Amino acid sequence: MSQLSLAIVGADHPNKDKSNRRSEILWSTPGEEVHLVPEPKNPVDPQAVAAFSTRGVQIGYVKSFQAQLIHTYLARGRITAAIFQDRAAWGAVIRIGLDGEIPTLPELPAESAQDEDGFYPDWIPPDE
């Protein structure tokens, strides 16, 4: 396990500096650097890990079920780097590299059928 994708949640909450997390996620592009910052004094969760875009704007937090592991990896220096992977309904997805490995974006799934005009037909299931 040398790379992991992580869910970044809390995109709908405002930042203390009044910046907008959703807007920052929209500005982020796949492969862009992301910074992870542990928040041991967080009143809700002392294992919380905040995620910041390359522009220094908070985009959310590592999802709670992954936060303790990531907090430990940060403390032990196991995380090499983090990059923005994709947008999601709950916020974003980032990719981290572990133990010296640089994170890379996973291959995208094959796109649906598209004609020359850019029209994506709706899939119609066969009659049974």
Secondary structure, 3 states (H helix, E strand, C coil): CCEEEEEEECCCCCCCCCCCHHHHHHHCCCCCECEEEECCCCCCCCCCEEEECCCCCEEEEECHHHHHHHHHHHHCCCEEEEEEEEEECCEEEEEEEECCCCCCCCCCCCCCCCCCCCCCCCCCCCCC
